[in-house]
Amino acid sequence: MTRAMRALSMALAVLFAVGVPTAWAQETVKVGVIQPLSGPVAASGNYVRMGAEIARDWINAKGGVLGRKIELLIEDNKSDPKEAATAAEKLIVRDKVPVIMGAWGSSMTLAAMPKLEEYGVPMVVETSSASTITKGGNPWIFRISPPSEMEALGLQKYIKDFGIKQADFLAVNTDWGRGAVAAFGDVLKKSGVTVGATEYMDQAATDMNAQITKVKADAADTLFLTTSVEQITLVLKQAQEQRLVRKVITTGGSSSPSQLIKQAGAAAEGTYHILFFLPWFPEAMPDGRLAKAFVDEWAKRGHPFEGLTEGFRGHDGILTAVEGIRVAGKAEPKAVQQALWKVNLMGLNGPIKFEKDGPAGKESGQSRPSIFIVQVKDGKIALPAFAAKK
Protein backbone atom coordinates (compact mmCIF):
# COMPACT_ATOMS: atom_id res chain seq x y z
CA MET A 1 0.00 0.00 0.00
CA THR A 2 1.37 3.39 -0.97
CA ARG A 3 1.83 6.21 1.52
CA ALA A 4 -1.08 8.12 -0.10
CA MET A 5 -3.40 5.12 0.14
CA ARG A 6 -2.45 4.56 3.79
CA ALA A 7 -3.18 8.21 4.55
CA LEU A 8 -6.57 7.98 2.85
CA SER A 9 -7.42 4.76 4.67
CA MET A 10 -6.55 6.31 8.03
CA ALA A 11 -8.61 9.43 7.23
CA LEU A 12 -11.66 7.33 6.34
CA ALA A 13 -11.25 5.27 9.50
CA VAL A 14 -11.19 8.42 11.64
CA LEU A 15 -14.18 9.87 9.77
CA PHE A 16 -16.39 6.85 10.35
CA ALA A 17 -15.17 6.49 13.94
CA VAL A 18 -16.43 9.97 14.82
CA GLY A 19 -19.49 9.67 12.63
CA VAL A 20 -20.26 11.00 9.17
CA PRO A 21 -21.83 14.47 9.32
CA THR A 22 -25.60 14.34 8.73
CA ALA A 23 -25.39 16.54 5.63
CA TRP A 24 -23.02 13.97 4.07
CA ALA A 25 -24.76 10.83 5.24
CA GLN A 26 -28.30 11.83 4.44
CA GLU A 27 -29.22 14.10 1.58
CA THR A 28 -32.53 15.94 1.99
CA VAL A 29 -35.59 15.59 -0.22
CA LYS A 30 -36.19 19.02 -1.75
CA VAL A 31 -39.65 20.52 -2.29
CA GLY A 32 -39.97 23.79 -4.21
CA VAL A 33 -42.23 26.58 -2.97
CA ILE A 34 -43.27 29.68 -4.95
CA GLN A 35 -45.14 32.40 -3.04
CA PRO A 36 -45.55 36.21 -3.10
CA LEU A 37 -43.22 37.11 -0.23
CA SER A 38 -43.04 40.75 -1.38
CA GLY A 39 -45.32 43.02 -3.36
CA PRO A 40 -49.04 43.83 -2.96
CA VAL A 41 -50.14 40.38 -1.67
CA ALA A 42 -47.03 39.61 0.39
CA ALA A 43 -48.95 39.15 3.65
CA SER A 44 -50.89 36.21 2.22
CA GLY A 45 -47.82 34.62 0.65
CA ASN A 46 -45.85 34.80 3.88
CA TYR A 47 -48.70 33.23 5.83
CA VAL A 48 -48.73 30.34 3.34
CA ARG A 49 -44.94 30.03 3.84
CA MET A 50 -45.41 29.85 7.62
CA GLY A 51 -47.94 27.04 7.23
CA ALA A 52 -45.61 25.20 4.87
CA GLU A 53 -42.82 25.40 7.43
CA ILE A 54 -45.04 23.88 10.11
CA ALA A 55 -45.85 20.97 7.80
CA ARG A 56 -42.14 20.53 7.04
CA ASP A 57 -41.23 20.42 10.72
CA TRP A 58 -44.05 18.03 11.62
CA ILE A 59 -43.14 15.68 8.77
CA ASN A 60 -39.44 15.77 9.66
CA ALA A 61 -40.23 15.10 13.33
CA LYS A 62 -41.88 11.87 12.17
CA GLY A 63 -38.87 10.81 10.14
CA GLY A 64 -39.34 12.78 6.93
CA VAL A 65 -40.03 10.89 3.72
CA LEU A 66 -38.16 7.96 2.16
CA GLY A 67 -35.95 7.95 5.27
CA ARG A 68 -34.75 11.50 4.62
CA LYS A 69 -35.62 14.97 5.91
CA ILE A 70 -37.56 17.28 3.62
CA GLU A 71 -36.15 20.71 2.76
CA LEU A 72 -38.23 23.61 1.44
CA LEU A 73 -36.59 25.70 -1.28
CA ILE A 74 -38.65 28.89 -1.20
CA GLU A 75 -38.76 31.41 -4.05
CA ASP A 76 -40.41 34.85 -3.98
CA ASN A 77 -42.58 35.57 -7.02
CA LYS A 78 -42.87 39.21 -5.86
CA SER A 79 -46.63 39.20 -6.65
CA ASP A 80 -45.61 39.22 -10.34
CA PRO A 81 -46.50 36.55 -12.95
CA LYS A 82 -43.17 36.95 -14.78
CA GLU A 83 -41.29 36.39 -11.55
CA ALA A 84 -43.40 33.27 -10.90
CA ALA A 85 -42.30 31.76 -14.22
CA THR A 86 -38.65 32.60 -13.47
CA ALA A 87 -38.95 31.07 -9.99
CA ALA A 88 -40.40 27.85 -11.40
CA GLU A 89 -37.56 27.51 -13.90
CA LYS A 90 -34.97 28.16 -11.18
CA LEU A 91 -36.39 25.49 -8.90
CA ILE A 92 -36.59 22.97 -11.73
CA VAL A 93 -33.32 23.60 -13.57
CA ARG A 94 -31.02 24.79 -10.78
CA ASP A 95 -32.41 22.93 -7.78
CA LYS A 96 -33.79 19.80 -9.48
CA VAL A 97 -36.89 19.69 -7.26
CA PRO A 98 -39.26 16.76 -7.90
CA VAL A 99 -42.38 18.77 -7.01
CA ILE A 100 -43.39 22.40 -6.39
CA MET A 101 -46.11 24.08 -4.33
CA GLY A 102 -47.42 27.43 -5.60
CA ALA A 103 -48.00 30.10 -6.58
CA TRP A 104 -50.85 31.80 -4.60
CA GLY A 105 -52.43 34.07 -7.27
CA SER A 106 -54.04 32.58 -10.37
CA SER A 107 -52.09 34.84 -12.74
CA MET A 108 -48.85 33.76 -11.06
CA THR A 109 -49.75 30.08 -11.22
CA LEU A 110 -50.82 30.33 -14.87
CA ALA A 111 -47.51 32.03 -15.72
CA ALA A 112 -45.52 29.22 -14.07
CA MET A 113 -47.50 26.40 -15.66
CA PRO A 114 -45.77 26.32 -19.09
CA LYS A 115 -42.46 25.71 -17.29
CA LEU A 116 -43.97 22.71 -15.50
CA GLU A 117 -45.04 21.20 -18.80
CA GLU A 118 -41.79 22.08 -20.55
CA TYR A 119 -39.65 20.31 -17.96
CA GLY A 120 -42.15 17.74 -16.68
CA VAL A 121 -42.44 18.67 -12.99
CA PRO A 122 -45.72 18.53 -10.98
CA MET A 123 -47.07 21.41 -8.91
CA VAL A 124 -49.56 21.32 -6.04
CA VAL A 125 -51.69 24.46 -6.32
CA GLU A 126 -52.63 25.58 -2.81
CA THR A 127 -54.61 28.81 -3.39
CA SER A 128 -55.32 29.80 -7.01
CA SER A 129 -58.96 29.51 -8.12
CA ALA A 130 -59.17 30.42 -11.84
CA SER A 131 -60.90 27.62 -13.74
CA THR A 132 -58.32 27.77 -16.56
CA ILE A 133 -55.69 26.33 -14.21
CA THR A 134 -57.21 22.84 -14.33
CA LYS A 135 -59.21 23.12 -17.55
CA GLY A 136 -56.34 24.26 -19.78
CA GLY A 137 -54.84 20.82 -20.35
CA ASN A 138 -51.76 20.72 -18.11
CA PRO A 139 -51.29 17.22 -16.61
CA TRP A 140 -48.65 18.47 -14.16
CA ILE A 141 -51.17 20.49 -12.10
CA PHE A 142 -52.83 19.18 -8.91
CA ARG A 143 -55.04 21.74 -7.16
CA ILE A 144 -56.27 21.43 -3.58
CA SER A 145 -58.00 24.85 -3.51
CA PRO A 146 -61.49 25.21 -5.00
CA PRO A 147 -61.91 26.82 -8.42
CA SER A 148 -64.31 29.76 -8.39
CA GLU A 149 -67.02 27.58 -9.94
CA MET A 150 -66.82 25.09 -7.07
CA GLU A 151 -66.82 27.91 -4.54
CA ALA A 152 -69.86 29.52 -6.18
CA LEU A 153 -71.75 26.22 -6.11
CA GLY A 154 -70.91 25.97 -2.41
CA LEU A 155 -72.63 29.32 -1.90
CA GLN A 156 -75.67 28.42 -3.97
CA LYS A 157 -77.53 26.67 -1.16
CA TYR A 158 -77.33 29.84 0.95
CA ILE A 159 -78.64 32.33 -1.62
CA LYS A 160 -82.20 32.27 -0.23
CA ASP A 161 -80.87 32.57 3.33
CA PHE A 162 -78.94 35.66 2.30
CA GLY A 163 -82.04 37.07 0.62
CA ILE A 164 -80.08 38.21 -2.44
CA LYS A 165 -82.24 39.82 -5.12
CA GLN A 166 -79.63 41.82 -7.04
CA ALA A 167 -75.84 41.64 -6.77
CA ASP A 168 -72.92 43.82 -7.85
CA PHE A 169 -69.28 42.75 -8.20
CA LEU A 170 -66.03 44.48 -7.30
CA ALA A 171 -62.97 42.36 -8.08
CA VAL A 172 -59.23 42.58 -8.60
CA ASN A 173 -58.39 42.72 -12.29
CA THR A 174 -56.54 39.40 -12.48
CA ASP A 175 -57.42 35.89 -13.67
CA TRP A 176 -58.67 35.19 -10.14
CA GLY A 177 -60.95 38.22 -9.97
CA ARG A 178 -62.36 37.89 -13.48
CA GLY A 179 -62.91 34.16 -12.97
CA ALA A 180 -64.77 34.76 -9.71
CA VAL A 181 -67.09 37.31 -11.32
CA ALA A 182 -67.94 34.88 -14.14
CA ALA A 183 -68.46 31.88 -11.84
CA PHE A 184 -70.53 33.61 -9.15
CA GLY A 185 -72.44 35.57 -11.77
CA ASP A 186 -73.51 32.36 -13.53
CA VAL A 187 -74.67 30.71 -10.30
CA LEU A 188 -76.57 33.81 -9.19
CA LYS A 189 -78.35 34.16 -12.53
CA LYS A 190 -79.34 30.48 -12.49
CA SER A 191 -80.77 31.07 -9.01
CA GLY A 192 -82.94 33.95 -10.24
CA VAL A 193 -80.71 36.76 -8.92
CA THR A 194 -80.19 39.87 -11.04
CA VAL A 195 -76.54 40.73 -11.68
CA GLY A 196 -75.93 44.48 -11.79
CA ALA A 197 -72.69 46.46 -11.93
CA THR A 198 -69.28 44.85 -12.30
CA GLU A 199 -66.20 46.89 -11.45
CA TYR A 200 -62.51 45.94 -11.46
CA MET A 201 -59.45 47.35 -9.64
CA ASP A 202 -55.73 46.94 -10.24
CA GLN A 203 -53.98 44.62 -7.79
CA ALA A 204 -51.81 47.45 -6.42
CA ALA A 205 -54.57 50.10 -6.33
CA THR A 206 -55.27 51.88 -3.06
CA ASP A 207 -58.08 54.23 -4.12
CA MET A 208 -61.28 52.44 -5.13
CA ASN A 209 -63.63 55.41 -4.64
CA ALA A 210 -64.50 55.66 -8.34
CA GLN A 211 -65.56 51.99 -8.47
CA ILE A 212 -67.52 52.32 -5.22
CA THR A 213 -69.35 55.39 -6.57
CA LYS A 214 -70.49 53.39 -9.61
CA VAL A 215 -71.61 50.50 -7.41
CA LYS A 216 -73.47 52.91 -5.13
CA ALA A 217 -75.46 54.20 -8.10
CA ASP A 218 -76.85 50.71 -8.70
CA ALA A 219 -79.87 49.28 -6.91
CA ALA A 220 -78.26 46.04 -5.70
CA ASP A 221 -78.65 44.70 -2.15
CA THR A 222 -75.40 42.65 -2.15
CA LEU A 223 -71.79 43.30 -3.14
CA PHE A 224 -69.49 40.39 -3.95
CA LEU A 225 -65.88 41.37 -3.28
CA THR A 226 -62.89 39.41 -4.59
CA THR A 227 -59.33 40.49 -3.78
CA SER A 228 -56.62 40.14 -1.12
CA VAL A 229 -57.16 41.15 2.49
CA GLU A 230 -55.10 44.31 2.12
CA GLN A 231 -57.36 45.64 -0.64
CA ILE A 232 -60.55 44.39 1.03
CA THR A 233 -59.64 46.54 4.04
CA LEU A 234 -59.35 49.64 1.86
CA VAL A 235 -62.59 48.91 0.00
CA LEU A 236 -64.55 48.48 3.24
CA LYS A 237 -63.18 51.72 4.70
CA GLN A 238 -63.86 53.69 1.54
CA ALA A 239 -67.34 52.17 1.20
CA GLN A 240 -68.09 53.23 4.77
CA GLU A 241 -66.93 56.77 4.00
CA GLN A 242 -69.27 56.85 1.01
CA ARG A 243 -72.07 55.39 3.15
CA LEU A 244 -72.54 52.46 0.81
CA VAL A 245 -75.25 50.22 2.27
CA ARG A 246 -74.82 46.68 0.95
CA LYS A 247 -74.56 43.14 2.23
CA VAL A 248 -70.88 42.34 1.53
CA ILE A 249 -69.70 38.80 0.73
CA THR A 250 -66.00 38.19 0.08
CA THR A 251 -64.93 35.24 -2.04
CA GLY A 252 -61.71 33.27 -2.49
CA GLY A 253 -60.99 32.56 1.17
CA SER A 254 -58.32 35.29 1.39
CA SER A 255 -60.24 37.89 3.38
CA SER A 256 -58.77 36.95 6.81
CA PRO A 257 -61.74 38.32 8.82
CA SER A 258 -59.71 38.70 12.04
CA GLN A 259 -57.29 40.93 10.16
CA LEU A 260 -60.21 42.90 8.72
CA ILE A 261 -61.59 43.53 12.22
CA LYS A 262 -58.18 44.88 13.28
CA GLN A 263 -57.59 46.97 10.18
CA ALA A 264 -61.07 48.04 9.05
CA GLY A 265 -62.78 48.22 12.45
CA ALA A 266 -66.47 49.10 12.24
CA ALA A 267 -66.31 49.06 8.44
CA ALA A 268 -66.02 45.25 8.59
CA GLU A 269 -69.11 44.84 10.80
CA GLY A 270 -71.78 42.59 9.29
CA THR A 271 -69.65 41.39 6.38
CA TYR A 272 -69.76 37.74 5.28
CA HIS A 273 -66.74 35.72 4.16
CA ILE A 274 -66.36 32.46 2.25
CA LEU A 275 -63.48 30.54 3.84
CA PHE A 276 -61.82 27.14 3.71
CA PHE A 277 -60.47 26.97 7.26
CA LEU A 278 -62.06 28.04 10.56
CA PRO A 279 -59.34 28.72 13.16
CA TRP A 280 -61.93 30.22 15.54
CA PHE A 281 -63.86 26.93 15.52
CA PRO A 282 -61.28 24.17 14.89
CA GLU A 283 -63.69 21.60 16.30
CA ALA A 284 -65.97 22.31 13.32
CA MET A 285 -63.28 21.21 10.85
CA PRO A 286 -63.33 17.69 9.32
CA ASP A 287 -60.45 16.64 11.61
CA GLY A 288 -60.90 18.73 14.75
CA ARG A 289 -57.79 17.40 16.51
CA LEU A 290 -55.51 18.17 13.56
CA ALA A 291 -57.03 21.64 13.19
CA LYS A 292 -56.59 22.37 16.91
CA ALA A 293 -52.98 21.16 16.83
CA PHE A 294 -52.22 23.45 13.89
CA VAL A 295 -53.83 26.48 15.54
CA ASP A 296 -51.87 25.78 18.73
CA GLU A 297 -48.58 25.35 16.86
CA TRP A 298 -49.21 28.56 14.93
CA ALA A 299 -49.69 30.46 18.20
CA LYS A 300 -46.65 28.78 19.77
CA ARG A 301 -44.49 30.16 16.95
CA GLY A 302 -45.81 33.66 17.53
CA HIS A 303 -47.49 33.94 14.14
CA PRO A 304 -50.42 36.37 13.90
CA PHE A 305 -53.77 34.65 14.38
CA GLU A 306 -55.25 36.43 11.38
CA GLY A 307 -52.83 34.57 9.11
CA LEU A 308 -54.35 31.16 9.82
CA THR A 309 -56.97 31.38 7.06
CA GLU A 310 -54.07 31.50 4.58
CA GLY A 311 -51.46 29.54 6.54
CA PHE A 312 -53.46 26.30 6.46
CA ARG A 313 -53.01 26.25 2.68
CA GLY A 314 -49.24 25.98 3.05
CA HIS A 315 -49.61 23.07 5.46
CA ASP A 316 -51.99 21.15 3.21
CA GLY A 317 -49.96 21.89 0.08
CA ILE A 318 -46.71 20.54 1.53
CA LEU A 319 -48.50 17.58 3.12
CA THR A 320 -49.90 16.69 -0.32
CA ALA A 321 -46.60 17.14 -2.16
CA VAL A 322 -44.69 14.98 0.34
CA GLU A 323 -47.38 12.31 0.28
CA GLY A 324 -46.92 12.19 -3.49
CA ILE A 325 -43.21 11.54 -2.97
CA ARG A 326 -43.94 8.87 -0.37
CA VAL A 327 -46.42 7.05 -2.60
CA ALA A 328 -44.01 7.30 -5.56
CA GLY A 329 -41.24 5.73 -3.50
CA LYS A 330 -38.71 8.07 -5.08
CA ALA A 331 -38.18 11.81 -5.48
CA GLU A 332 -38.47 11.89 -9.26
CA PRO A 333 -40.92 14.28 -11.00
CA LYS A 334 -42.67 11.79 -13.31
CA ALA A 335 -43.06 9.23 -10.52
CA VAL A 336 -44.44 11.92 -8.17
CA GLN A 337 -46.89 13.11 -10.84
CA GLN A 338 -48.28 9.60 -11.25
CA ALA A 339 -48.36 9.07 -7.49
CA LEU A 340 -50.37 12.25 -6.83
CA TRP A 341 -53.34 10.56 -8.52
CA LYS A 342 -53.22 7.96 -5.73
CA VAL A 343 -52.98 10.42 -2.83
CA ASN A 344 -55.82 10.06 -0.31
CA LEU A 345 -55.24 11.89 2.96
CA MET A 346 -56.83 14.20 5.52
CA GLY A 347 -55.67 17.81 5.48
CA LEU A 348 -56.69 20.78 7.59
CA ASN A 349 -59.40 21.66 5.08
CA GLY A 350 -60.62 18.08 4.81
CA PRO A 351 -60.03 15.03 2.58
CA ILE A 352 -57.54 15.51 -0.27
CA LYS A 353 -58.05 13.26 -3.26
CA PHE A 354 -57.74 14.21 -6.92
CA GLU A 355 -60.33 13.89 -9.67
CA LYS A 356 -59.60 14.48 -13.35
CA ASP A 357 -60.44 17.90 -14.78
CA GLY A 358 -59.68 19.25 -18.24
CA PRO A 359 -59.33 17.82 -21.77
CA ALA A 360 -59.09 14.04 -22.15
CA GLY A 361 -55.54 12.75 -22.06
CA LYS A 362 -54.16 15.97 -20.51
CA GLU A 363 -56.25 16.22 -17.37
CA SER A 364 -55.17 18.14 -14.31
CA GLY A 365 -56.00 16.96 -10.78
CA GLN A 366 -58.68 18.75 -8.75
CA SER A 367 -59.55 17.99 -5.13
CA ARG A 368 -62.95 18.89 -3.59
CA PRO A 369 -62.31 21.21 -0.63
CA SER A 370 -64.64 22.00 2.26
CA ILE A 371 -66.29 25.44 2.05
CA PHE A 372 -67.51 27.52 5.01
CA ILE A 373 -69.16 30.91 5.64
CA VAL A 374 -68.54 33.22 8.60
CA GLN A 375 -69.78 36.69 9.55
CA VAL A 376 -68.26 39.60 11.45
CA LYS A 377 -70.81 40.19 14.22
CA ASP A 378 -70.31 42.57 17.15
CA GLY A 379 -66.64 42.79 16.28
CA LYS A 380 -66.12 39.02 16.44
CA ILE A 381 -66.21 36.07 14.06
CA ALA A 382 -69.47 34.12 14.13
CA LEU A 383 -71.02 31.22 12.27
CA PRO A 384 -74.28 32.46 10.74
CA ALA A 385 -77.22 30.40 12.02
CA PHE A 386 -78.20 29.36 8.49
CA ALA A 387 -74.65 28.19 7.71
CA ALA A 388 -74.24 26.30 11.00
CA LYS A 389 -77.38 24.25 10.41
CA LYS A 390 -76.30 23.23 6.89
N, C-alpha and C positions, 0 to 999 in steps of 0.2 A: 504493500500500500504506500502510495506516495505521501510526502509531507502534506500536500494540499488536501488529499483525500482524508488523511487522518484528522486534519484541522476541521474539515467539514463534518466528519462523523462526530467529533467531540462537540461541535456547536449544536448539531441536531439533538444529541443526547441531552445536553444542558437544557435546550429549548423545551423538549418534551418532559423533562424532569420537573421544570417549574410550571409547565402548563402552557399550551398555545393560547395566545390572546384570543378573546371571543371574536373579534373582528376578522381574524384569520381563520379560525376554526369553523365559523358559522356565518355564512353570507346571508344578508337579509333578503326578504322577498319585498320588492319595491311595488308600491301602488301610487300611480300618478293622481294628483288632485289639481283641478283648475277652478279657481274662484275669484270673484272681484274683491281683492283685498285693499284696493284703493279706487278712487273715483266715486261717482254719485251713489252707487249701491254697495259701498264698501262695508257698511255695518252688517248687512245681511250675509255677505260673503265671509266675513270674519266669524260670524256666529256658526256658519256651516263648518268652517275650519275647526272651531272649538269642539263641535260635536264629533267631527271626524277623528280628532285627537283622543277623545274619550274612547271611541270604538277601538282605535289602535291600541291604547293602553290596556283595555279590558281583554282584547284578543291576545295580546302578548303575555298578559298575566296568566292566561290559560295555556300557554305554550306556543302561541303563534299559529302558523299554518305550515304544513309539510315539515314540521320539526324545526322551523326557523322563525325568527321574529319578523314582523312586518314593519316596513319603513315607509312613511308618507313623503313623497317628493311633491312639494306644494308650489304651484306657479300662480302668479297674480295676472289675471287677464285685464286688470285696470278698468273694468266695466266697459271694455271696448272689444267688439267682435274681431277686429284684426289681431289684437293681442291674444285673443283666445285661440285663434288658428296657429299663431306663432308658438304659444305655450304647448299646444297639442303636439306640434312637430318636434319641439325640444324634448318633451318627455318620451316620445317614441324613438326618435333617432339618436339623441344623446344619451338618454337614461335607460333605454331598452325596457320600459315598463310593460308588463303583460296586460294591464288593464288600467283605465283611468276613471275617475269620478269627476263630473262637471256638468255644466260650467255656469250654473245658476240661471242667468237670463237666457231666454229662448234665442235671441239674436246671437249671443255668444256661443251657445251650443250649436246652432245651425252653422256658424262660421267654422267651428272646429270639426264638424262631421266629415267634410271631404277628406281631411287628413286621416281620419280613422279608416275610411274606406281605401284610401291610397296605400296605406301601410298595413292594413289588416289588424287593427287593435280595437278591442271592445271598450265601450264607455257606459258606465252606469250613470244615468241622468237623474239627479236627485231633486231638482226644483223645476226646471223648464216645463212650460205647459202648452206651447204652440202645437197644434195638431200635426203640422208638417214634419215635426221631428220624427214621429213614428210612421207617418203615412208616405214619406218621401222615397222609401225604398233603400234604406241603409241597414243592412243586416248586422252591423256592429253596434247598434244602439239598443240599450235595455233601460227603460224608464220606470222608476218607482213612484214618481210624482204623477198626479192626475192631469191629463190634457184638459183644456178648458171645456171641451164637450162633456167629459165625464163629470167635471165639477158642476157644470150647469145642470146636468141631469140629476145630480145629487141635491140641487136646490129645488128642483121642480116640485117635489112633494110638499114643499113649504110655501109655495106661491100663494095659495089661498089663505094660509095662516098670516102671511105678511100683509094680505089685503092689497096687493099691487094691482093697480088699474092701468097706469101709464108709467113707463120708466125712461130715464135719460141715462147716458153713458159719458163718463169722463175717464179717459185711459191714457197711459203712457204710449207714445208713438213708436212702438217696437213691435216685433212679431208677437210677443206675449200680449200686449195691450190690444192690438188689432184682432188677434185670435180670440181673446176673451169677449170682445164686443160682438163678434160674429156668432160665437157659440151661445152666449147668454141671450143674445137677441133672438136667435132661432127658437130656443126653448120658450122664451117669454111669448113670442108670437103664437107658437103652437098651443100655448096655454090660454090664449085669448087676451093677452096683455098688449096694449099699444106701446110701440117703441117710438120715443120722441127724438130729442136732440142727441147727437153724438159729437163729442169734442175730444180732441187729442192734445197732449202736451209733450214737449221734448223731455227726455230723461233727466237732463240737467237743469230744467227750468225751475225757477223759484217764485215766479209771479204768474199765478193762474187766474187772476181777476177777470181777464177778458173772457176766458172759457166759462167761468162761473156766472158772469153776467148773461151770457147766451143761454145757459141752462136755466137761470132764474126766470128768463122771459118765457119759458115753456110751462105747460100746465101739468107736468108730471108730479106724481106723489113720491117717487122713489128714484134715487141716484145710485147707479152701480159705479164703483170706483176701483180702478185697477192700476196699481203702481206700487213702488216700494214704500216702506214705512216713512222714510224721510219726506217724500213728496205728499203722502197721505196727510201727514201732520200739517204741512203748509196749506193744502187744499181745505182741510177742516177749519183751520184758523181763518183763512180768507173767506170761506163760506159763511162763517159766523159773523164776520165783519160786515158782509153784505146782507146779513139776515136772510140767508137762504133757508127756507123751511122744507126739508125733504127727509124721508127715511133713507139713510145711507147704508149700503151694503158693500163691503169690500170683498174682492175676489182674489184668488191666487195664493192665499195662505201666508202672505208676506206682510200683513198689516201690523203684527206684534201689538195687540191691544194694550198690554201693560205699558209699552213704550209710548203709545198714543196718549194714554192717561197722563203720563209724566210730562210729555212734550206739548200736547194740545189742550190739556186741562178740560174745562167745561165744553170746549168745542167737540170733544169726542163723546160726550154724553149721549146715550141712546143709540149710538151706531152699532150696526151688526157686522160680524166678520166671519167669513168662511175660512176654516182652519183645518189642519190635518194632524195637529197634536194639541192636547189640552193639559199643559203643565199645572194649571190651577186645580184640575180634577184628574190626577193620574189614575185614580181608581176606575174612572170611566173609560180608560183606554182598553183595547183588546187584551193586553197583558199588563195588568195593573202593577204587578211586582216589578217588572222590567221598567215600566214608565217611572215608578217611584224611585227606583235605584238611579235612573238617569238624572232625574230632577235633583236628587240628593247629591250626586257626584258633581253636577253642574255648580251647585251652590258651594260645595266643598272647595272647588277650584276658584271661587270668587268671581265667576262669570255673572254678568247681569241677568237677572231673571227674565227680563223682556226678550232676551235672545233665544230662549228655549223653543219658540215656535219656528225658528229657522234652524237652530242647532241640531234638532232631532234628525233633520234631513242628512246632515253629515254623518251621524251615527249609522243610520240605516243604509246610506250609500256605501260606506266602507264595509259594513257587515255583509252586504250583498256581494261586493267585489271580491272580498276574501273568501266567502263561501263558494264563489265560482272557481277560485283557485284550488280550494280544498277538494271540490267535486272533480275538478279536472285531474288532480293528482300531480300537476306540474304547472310551473309559472310560465306558460307559453301562450301567447295571444289567441291562436286558433283554438287550442284546447280549452281555454277559459271561455271563449265565445260559445262553444258547443255546450260547455258545462252550465252556463248561465240559464239555458233552457230547462235544466233539471233542478235548479235552485227552488227550494220550498222551505221557507223559514219564517219565524215571527220577528218582526221589527217593532220599533216603537209605535209606528202608525198602525200596524196590524200585519196580517199575512203578506208575504212577498213571494209571488209566483208569476211567471211571465206567460202571457198569451200572445199569439202572433197578431201583428197589426201592420198593414201596408200591402203593397203589391206582391202577388204570389211569387215565391222563389227568392224574394229579397226582403222578407218581413223583418220588422224590428220587434223587440220584446216590449210588452206593456203590462205592468202589474195593475191591480185594482185597489187603490188606496181607500182607507176609511176617510169620510168627510164629516166635519162637525160645524155647528154654528154657535157662536157666543155673542153676547151683547154687553156693551158697557152700560151698567145700571148703577146709579148712585156712586159713581166713581170707582166701581169695582167690576170685575168680570163675572158674568152670570150666564147660566144656561137658560135660554128662553124656555118657558113652560112647554110650548108646542114642539120644540126640538128635543127636549128631554124625554117626552113621552113617545117619540118616534125612533 
